[in-house]
Amino acid sequence: MAYATTNPYTGEVVKEFDTATEEQIEQAITTAHEAFLKWKETTFEERAEILAAAASILRSKKRQYAEILTMEMGKVIGEAELEVELCAQMLDYYVKFGAEHLTPRYIRARGFNDTDVKLVPEPLGVLYAVEPWNFPFYQVIRISAPQLTAGNTIVLKHASNVPQSALAMVDLLHEAGAPEGLLVNVFASHDASEQILGDDRVRGVALTGSEKAGAAIAQIAAKNLKKSTLELGGADAFVVLADAEVEKAAKWAAFGRHWNAGQVCVSSKRIIVEDSVYDRFLEVYREEVKKLKMGDPMDSTTTLAPLSSQAALEVLQEQLRLAEAEGISMEEIELDMPATGAFHRPVILTDIPDDSKTSQIEFFGPVSSIYRARDEADAIRLANNTPFGLGGSVFSTDIDKAQRLARQIDTGMVFINQPTGAKADIPFGGVKRSGYGHELTDLGIKEFVNEKVIVVTDIDGDF
């Protein structure tokens, strides 16, 4: 596979990189493993000092880092700067709470004193991180911050269209004072995962990406008896109940669906509105979408970015042709669109049959699927009518009811009265075909540690 920076707004191929050879991959693993042998012996304070320095660098060079994101995958510059800040916040979190999450704990066991059975979280070793292009820095920091805190090291295979983002993250840690090998980038082919996960020094893999990629990596990991975590696709339900603040919900929905040009796993992709407020919601939602501005993502007034690539645009167009063939109502919002770039105007889909193929796919772009629900029960039924289970939202002025309904949605995360989001101090993970495992907070840091059990017994005790 070819690694290249292609500006999705101009179409210019900015820079190309050679795919890593087997020898280069072997060296990357060796470098990470040798770093691990030393890194695992460092104190938490030494690790935290590097993470804190990295956060400081990100903030001091926010615009510089943001411009890399905009150049490589087209993210509007304001959103790119927010991503850089979120990365700094994740680093801050583990500086503040990492030691607490890694503190050994004692458990009660029959026949033992309270301090006789101890669980000690220990790092596993080298981890393989396979990351996507839609949040090129966030995805890397989301796995690196907790796992470097735990004492692990990482071999990174980033998406082929964001190679300079990958290199920027490696350089960030070097500038922060990290020893060589904590984060090692390889421009590896898909086939290289066999070599990487087949190496005994690599102890686990974390992937964020497509179902197809996740299934392939999970199979290789299982064959080699390696721990894996997967964060895959999503088709989040955005449920608006009859007692919701309709205008507020519509504005949040328009934001949640078109953030990052709709290329977000936890985007508000399936908007489900109770019948009594459906027409009003759709009216306001349509007007909010009309306010979006397509244009140069480096322009601070642009609010709808191009898609990440021409290939991504073609996939979206093919999905819309399927929806059209299934007879689904399609409304394109006539925004002014630049003559160049991987742009697609927003599209609103309605009258979507429950058993249609369109109802089961994930649109990665500015396409809104809006469903009319008969009542609350029907809204929950529609929310669960998906193979995915990553995030979701419930909008209601009755918080107790919203929380009760949130428990009925088969998904990993539910936000009340706001779209599903990504926060530095909230765990992230899904169920069903959205994958398994968690990242961030204490849940993320514990995914790749060995909870070693140490038991103290009386040497003179009876058998």
C-alpha positions as CSV (number, residue, x, y, z in Angstrom):
1,M,0.0,0.0,0.0
2,A,1.2,3.5,-0.8
3,Y,1.6,6.1,2.0
4,A,1.1,9.6,0.7
5,T,-0.2,13.0,1.8
6,T,-2.8,14.1,-0.7
7,N,-4.5,17.4,0.1
8,P,-8.3,16.6,-0.2
9,Y,-9.1,20.2,-0.9
10,T,-6.6,20.8,-3.7
11,G,-5.9,17.2,-4.9
12,E,-2.2,17.9,-4.7
13,V,0.1,15.0,-3.8
14,V,2.3,16.7,-1.2
15,K,4.6,13.9,-0.2
16,E,5.0,10.2,-0.7
17,F,6.7,7.5,1.5
18,D,8.0,4.0,0.8
19,T,6.2,1.1,2.4
20,A,8.3,-0.5,5.1
21,T,10.2,-3.7,4.3
22,E,10.3,-6.8,6.5
23,E,13.7,-5.8,7.8
24,Q,12.5,-2.3,8.7
25,I,9.5,-3.8,10.6
26,E,11.8,-6.2,12.4
27,Q,14.0,-3.2,13.4
28,A,10.9,-1.3,14.6
29,I,9.8,-4.1,16.9
30,T,13.4,-4.5,18.2
31,T,13.6,-0.8,18.9
32,A,10.2,-0.8,20.8
33,H,11.1,-3.9,22.7
34,E,14.5,-2.6,23.8
35,A,12.8,0.6,24.9
36,F,10.2,-1.4,26.9
37,L,12.9,-3.3,28.9
38,K,14.1,0.1,30.2
39,W,10.8,2.0,30.2
40,K,9.0,-0.6,32.4
41,E,11.6,0.1,35.2
42,T,11.0,3.9,35.2
43,T,8.9,5.5,37.9
44,F,5.5,6.9,37.2
45,E,6.9,10.4,37.9
46,E,9.4,10.0,35.1
47,R,6.7,8.9,32.7
48,A,4.4,11.7,33.7
49,E,7.1,14.3,33.2
50,I,7.3,13.3,29.5
51,L,3.5,13.2,29.0
52,A,3.2,16.7,30.6
53,A,5.9,18.0,28.4
54,A,4.1,16.6,25.3
55,A,0.9,18.3,26.4
56,S,2.7,21.6,26.8
57,I,4.3,21.3,23.3
58,L,0.9,20.6,21.7
59,R,-0.6,23.7,23.2
60,S,2.4,25.9,22.3
61,K,2.3,24.7,18.7
62,K,-1.4,24.2,18.3
63,R,-1.7,25.9,15.0
64,Q,1.3,24.1,13.5
65,Y,0.0,20.7,14.5
66,A,-3.6,21.6,13.3
67,E,-2.3,22.6,9.9
68,I,-0.9,19.0,9.4
69,L,-4.4,17.6,10.1
70,T,-6.1,20.0,7.7
71,M,-3.5,19.4,4.9
72,E,-3.7,15.6,5.2
73,M,-7.4,14.8,5.7
74,G,-9.2,18.1,5.1
75,K,-10.4,18.8,8.7
76,V,-11.5,22.4,9.0
77,I,-8.8,24.3,10.9
78,G,-10.9,25.2,13.9
79,E,-11.8,21.5,14.5
80,A,-8.2,20.6,13.9
81,E,-7.1,22.9,16.7
82,L,-9.8,21.4,19.0
83,E,-8.3,18.0,18.2
84,V,-4.9,19.1,19.3
85,E,-6.3,20.5,22.5
86,L,-8.2,17.3,23.2
87,C,-4.9,15.4,22.8
88,A,-3.3,17.7,25.4
89,Q,-6.2,17.1,27.7
90,M,-5.8,13.3,27.4
91,L,-2.1,13.6,28.3
92,D,-3.0,15.8,31.3
93,Y,-5.5,13.2,32.5
94,Y,-2.9,10.5,32.8
95,V,-0.4,12.8,34.4
96,K,-3.0,13.5,37.0
97,F,-4.6,10.1,37.5
98,G,-2.2,7.6,36.0
99,A,-0.6,6.7,39.3
100,E,-3.9,6.2,41.0
101,H,-5.1,3.8,38.2
102,L,-1.9,1.8,38.6
103,T,-1.8,1.5,42.4
104,P,-1.7,-2.1,43.5
105,R,-4.9,-3.2,45.3
106,Y,-5.7,-5.8,47.9
107,I,-8.6,-8.3,47.8
108,R,-10.2,-10.3,50.5
109,A,-9.8,-14.1,50.2
110,R,-10.9,-16.8,52.6
111,G,-8.1,-17.9,54.9
112,F,-5.9,-14.8,54.3
113,N,-5.3,-11.5,56.0
114,D,-6.4,-8.3,54.3
115,T,-2.9,-7.6,52.9
116,D,-2.1,-11.2,51.9
117,V,-3.5,-11.1,48.4
118,K,-2.4,-8.3,46.2
119,L,-3.1,-7.3,42.5
120,V,-0.2,-5.5,40.8
121,P,-0.8,-4.0,37.4
122,E,2.3,-4.6,35.3
123,P,2.9,-3.7,31.6
124,L,2.8,-6.4,29.0
125,G,5.4,-5.1,26.5
126,V,5.2,-3.9,22.9
127,L,1.8,-3.2,21.6
128,Y,0.7,-2.8,18.0
129,A,-1.6,0.1,17.3
130,V,-3.5,0.3,14.0
131,E,-5.2,3.7,13.6
132,P,-7.5,5.5,11.2
133,W,-7.3,8.8,9.4
134,N,-10.4,10.7,10.7
135,F,-8.7,11.9,13.9
136,P,-5.0,11.4,13.1
137,F,-3.6,12.7,16.4
138,Y,-6.4,11.9,18.8
139,Q,-6.4,8.2,17.9
140,V,-2.6,7.9,18.5
141,I,-2.7,9.8,21.8
142,R,-5.8,7.9,22.9
143,I,-3.8,4.6,22.9
144,S,-0.4,6.1,23.7
145,A,-1.2,8.2,26.7
146,P,-2.6,5.3,28.9
147,Q,-0.3,2.6,27.6
148,L,3.0,4.6,27.9
149,T,1.8,5.5,31.4
150,A,1.4,1.8,32.1
151,G,4.9,1.1,31.0
152,N,4.2,-0.4,27.6
153,T,5.7,0.8,24.2
154,I,4.0,1.0,20.9
155,V,4.6,0.1,17.2
156,L,2.2,2.3,15.2
157,K,0.7,1.6,11.8
158,H,-1.3,4.7,10.9
159,A,-3.6,5.1,7.9
160,S,-1.9,5.4,4.6
161,N,-3.2,8.9,3.9
162,V,-1.9,10.6,7.1
163,P,1.8,9.6,7.2
164,Q,3.0,13.0,8.3
165,S,0.5,13.0,11.2
166,A,2.1,9.7,12.3
167,L,5.6,11.2,12.1
168,A,4.4,14.3,14.0
169,M,3.3,12.1,16.9
170,V,6.7,10.3,17.1
171,D,8.5,13.7,16.9
172,L,6.3,15.1,19.6
173,L,7.4,12.5,22.1
174,H,11.1,12.9,21.1
175,E,10.8,16.7,21.7
176,A,9.1,15.9,25.0
177,G,12.2,14.0,26.1
178,A,11.0,10.5,25.6
179,P,13.7,7.8,25.0
180,E,13.9,6.3,21.5
181,G,11.4,3.6,20.9
182,L,8.4,4.5,23.1
183,L,6.4,5.1,19.9
184,V,7.8,3.7,16.7
185,N,6.1,4.4,13.4
186,V,6.1,1.9,10.5
187,F,4.7,2.5,7.1
188,A,3.6,-1.1,7.0
189,S,1.4,-2.9,4.5
190,H,-1.8,-4.6,5.6
191,D,0.0,-8.0,5.1
192,A,2.7,-6.9,7.6
193,S,0.3,-7.5,10.5
194,E,1.0,-11.2,10.2
195,Q,4.7,-10.5,10.8
196,I,4.1,-8.0,13.6
197,L,1.5,-10.0,15.6
198,G,3.5,-13.2,15.0
199,D,6.4,-11.8,16.8
200,D,6.6,-13.0,20.5
201,R,7.8,-9.5,21.6
202,V,4.5,-8.0,20.5
203,R,1.9,-8.7,23.3
204,G,-1.3,-7.1,22.0
205,V,-3.0,-5.0,19.4
206,A,-5.5,-2.1,19.5
207,L,-7.3,-1.2,16.3
208,T,-9.6,1.6,15.4
209,G,-11.1,1.2,11.9
210,S,-13.5,-0.6,9.7
211,E,-15.3,-3.9,10.5
212,K,-13.3,-5.6,7.7
213,A,-10.0,-4.4,9.1
214,G,-11.0,-5.3,12.7
215,A,-12.1,-8.8,11.8
216,A,-8.8,-9.4,10.0
217,I,-6.6,-8.1,12.8
218,A,-8.7,-9.9,15.5
219,Q,-8.2,-13.2,13.5
220,I,-4.5,-12.8,13.3
221,A,-4.3,-11.8,17.0
222,A,-6.3,-14.8,18.1
223,K,-4.2,-17.1,16.0
224,N,-1.2,-15.8,17.9
225,L,-2.9,-15.7,21.3
226,K,-2.6,-12.0,21.6
227,K,-5.0,-9.6,23.4
228,S,-6.9,-7.3,21.1
229,T,-9.3,-4.3,21.4
230,L,-11.4,-3.1,18.5
231,E,-13.2,0.2,18.0
232,L,-15.0,-0.2,14.7
233,G,-17.9,1.5,12.9
234,G,-20.9,3.2,14.4
235,A,-24.4,4.3,13.3
236,D,-25.4,6.2,16.4
237,A,-29.0,6.8,17.2
238,F,-30.0,10.4,18.1
239,V,-33.4,9.9,19.7
240,V,-35.7,13.0,20.1
241,L,-38.7,12.4,22.4
242,A,-41.9,14.3,22.3
243,D,-41.0,16.3,25.4
244,A,-37.6,17.4,24.1
245,E,-36.6,21.0,23.4
246,V,-37.1,20.5,19.6
247,E,-35.1,23.5,18.4
248,K,-32.2,22.8,20.6
249,A,-32.2,19.1,19.6
250,A,-32.3,20.0,15.9
251,K,-29.3,22.3,16.3
252,W,-27.3,19.7,18.2
253,A,-28.2,17.0,15.6
254,A,-27.0,19.2,12.7
255,F,-23.8,19.8,14.6
256,G,-23.4,16.2,15.6
257,R,-23.9,14.9,12.1
258,H,-21.7,17.3,10.2
259,W,-18.7,17.6,12.5
260,N,-15.6,16.5,10.7
261,A,-17.7,16.4,7.5
262,G,-19.7,13.5,9.1
263,Q,-16.6,11.3,9.2
264,V,-16.9,10.3,12.8
265,C,-17.7,6.9,14.3
266,V,-19.9,8.5,16.9
267,S,-21.6,10.9,14.6
268,S,-25.4,11.3,15.0
269,K,-26.1,9.2,11.9
270,R,-29.6,7.9,12.6
271,I,-31.9,10.6,13.9
272,I,-35.1,9.1,15.4
273,V,-37.9,11.6,16.2
274,E,-41.2,11.0,17.9
275,D,-44.2,11.6,15.5
276,S,-45.7,14.5,17.4
277,V,-42.5,16.7,17.0
278,Y,-41.1,15.1,13.8
279,D,-42.3,17.8,11.3
280,R,-41.1,20.7,13.4
281,F,-37.8,19.0,14.1
282,L,-37.2,18.3,10.4
283,E,-38.0,21.9,9.5
284,V,-35.5,23.3,12.0
285,Y,-32.9,20.7,11.1
286,R,-33.1,21.5,7.4
287,E,-32.6,25.2,8.2
288,E,-29.6,24.5,10.4
289,V,-27.9,22.4,7.7
290,K,-28.5,25.2,5.2
291,K,-26.3,27.4,7.3
292,L,-23.2,25.2,6.7
293,K,-20.5,26.7,4.5
294,M,-18.3,24.5,2.2
295,G,-14.9,25.8,1.3
296,D,-11.2,25.9,2.0
297,P,-10.7,24.0,5.3
298,M,-7.9,26.5,6.2
299,D,-10.5,29.3,6.1
300,S,-11.8,29.8,9.6
301,T,-15.3,30.6,8.2
302,T,-15.6,27.1,6.6
303,T,-17.9,24.8,8.6
304,L,-18.2,21.8,6.2
305,A,-15.0,20.2,5.1
306,P,-14.3,18.1,2.1
307,L,-14.2,14.3,2.6
308,S,-10.8,12.9,3.4
309,S,-10.1,11.6,-0.2
310,Q,-11.7,11.0,-3.6
311,A,-11.9,7.3,-2.6
312,A,-14.0,8.2,0.4
313,L,-16.2,10.4,-1.8
314,E,-16.8,7.6,-4.2
315,V,-17.8,5.2,-1.4
316,L,-20.4,7.7,-0.2
317,Q,-21.8,8.2,-3.7
318,E,-22.2,4.5,-4.1
319,Q,-24.1,4.2,-0.9
320,L,-26.4,7.0,-2.0
321,R,-27.0,5.2,-5.3
322,L,-28.2,2.2,-3.2
323,A,-30.5,4.4,-1.2
324,E,-31.9,5.8,-4.4
325,A,-32.4,2.3,-5.9
326,E,-34.3,1.4,-2.7
327,G,-36.7,4.2,-3.3
328,I,-35.7,6.2,-0.2
329,S,-36.6,9.9,-0.2
330,M,-33.4,12.0,-0.7
331,E,-33.1,15.7,-0.3
332,E,-29.8,17.4,-1.3
333,I,-29.2,20.7,0.5
334,E,-28.1,23.1,-2.3
335,L,-25.0,24.7,-0.6
336,D,-22.4,26.5,-2.8
337,M,-19.8,23.9,-3.4
338,P,-16.2,24.6,-4.5
339,A,-15.2,23.4,-7.9
340,T,-12.3,21.4,-6.6
341,G,-11.9,19.1,-3.6
342,A,-13.6,15.9,-2.3
343,F,-16.8,17.7,-1.4
344,H,-20.3,16.3,-1.1
345,R,-23.4,18.4,-0.4
346,P,-25.4,17.4,2.7
347,V,-28.2,14.9,2.0
348,I,-31.2,14.2,4.1
349,L,-32.8,10.7,3.8
350,T,-36.3,10.1,5.0
351,D,-38.9,7.3,4.7
352,I,-36.3,4.6,5.2
353,P,-37.8,1.1,5.4
354,D,-36.7,-0.9,8.5
355,D,-35.6,-3.8,6.3
356,S,-33.7,-1.9,3.7
357,K,-30.0,-2.3,3.2
358,T,-29.7,1.5,3.6
359,S,-30.9,1.2,7.2
360,Q,-28.1,-1.1,8.1
361,I,-25.1,0.7,6.7
362,E,-22.8,3.5,8.1
363,F,-22.6,6.7,6.0
364,F,-19.2,8.3,6.5
365,G,-20.0,11.7,5.3
366,P,-22.7,14.5,5.4
367,V,-25.7,12.2,5.0
368,S,-28.5,12.3,7.6
369,S,-30.9,9.4,8.0
370,I,-34.1,10.7,9.8
371,Y,-36.7,8.3,11.1
372,R,-40.3,9.0,12.3
373,A,-41.1,7.0,15.5
374,R,-44.6,6.3,16.6
375,D,-43.8,6.5,20.3
376,E,-41.0,6.0,22.8
377,A,-41.1,2.2,22.4
378,D,-40.9,2.5,18.7
379,A,-38.0,4.9,19.0
380,I,-36.0,2.4,21.1
381,R,-36.9,-0.3,18.5
382,L,-35.5,1.8,15.7
383,A,-32.4,2.7,17.8
384,N,-31.6,-0.9,18.2
385,N,-32.3,-1.8,14.6
386,T,-28.6,-1.7,13.6
387,P,-25.6,-4.1,13.7
388,F,-23.6,-1.3,15.4
389,G,-23.5,-0.3,19.0
390,L,-21.0,2.5,19.6
391,G,-22.7,5.6,20.9
392,G,-26.1,7.3,21.0
393,S,-28.1,10.2,22.4
394,V,-31.5,10.7,24.0
395,F,-33.1,14.2,24.1
396,S,-35.9,14.8,26.6
397,T,-36.7,17.4,29.3
398,D,-37.4,14.4,31.7
399,I,-33.9,13.3,32.7
400,D,-35.0,10.3,34.6
401,K,-37.0,9.0,31.6
402,A,-34.1,9.8,29.3
403,Q,-31.8,7.7,31.5
404,R,-34.3,4.9,31.6
405,L,-34.5,4.8,27.8
406,A,-30.7,5.1,27.5
407,R,-30.4,1.8,29.4
408,Q,-32.6,0.2,26.8
409,I,-30.4,1.2,23.8
410,D,-27.9,-1.6,23.0
411,T,-24.8,0.5,22.7
412,G,-21.6,1.3,24.5
413,M,-22.2,5.0,25.3
414,V,-25.3,7.2,25.6
415,F,-25.3,11.0,26.1
416,I,-28.4,12.8,27.4
417,N,-29.3,16.0,25.6
418,Q,-26.1,16.2,23.5
419,P,-24.6,14.2,20.7
420,T,-22.1,11.4,21.6
421,G,-18.8,13.0,22.2
422,A,-15.2,12.2,22.9
423,K,-13.8,13.5,26.2
424,A,-10.5,13.0,27.9
425,D,-12.0,11.8,31.1
426,I,-14.8,9.6,29.8
427,P,-14.2,6.0,28.7
428,F,-14.8,5.1,25.1
429,G,-16.0,1.8,23.7
430,G,-18.8,-0.1,22.0
431,V,-20.6,-3.4,21.6
432,K,-22.0,-5.6,18.7
433,R,-20.2,-4.9,15.4
434,S,-18.7,-1.7,16.8
435,G,-16.1,-3.8,18.5
436,Y,-14.9,-4.6,22.1
437,G,-12.7,-3.2,24.8
438,H,-12.3,0.4,26.1
439,E,-9.9,3.3,25.7
440,L,-9.3,6.2,28.1
441,T,-9.7,6.5,31.9
442,D,-8.9,3.5,34.1
443,L,-10.7,1.2,31.7
444,G,-8.3,2.0,28.9
445,I,-5.1,1.8,30.9
446,K,-6.1,-1.7,32.2
447,E,-6.7,-3.2,28.8
448,F,-3.0,-4.0,28.3
449,V,-1.7,-4.7,31.8
450,N,-1.2,-7.9,33.6
451,E,-3.1,-7.9,36.9
452,K,-0.5,-10.0,38.6
453,V,-1.7,-11.8,41.7
454,I,0.8,-12.0,44.6
455,V,-0.3,-14.2,47.5
456,V,1.5,-14.3,50.8
457,T,1.1,-17.5,52.9
458,D,2.4,-18.6,56.3
459,I,5.4,-20.8,55.6
460,D,4.5,-22.9,58.6
461,G,0.8,-23.1,57.6
462,D,-0.9,-26.5,57.2
463,F,-1.6,-28.0,53.7
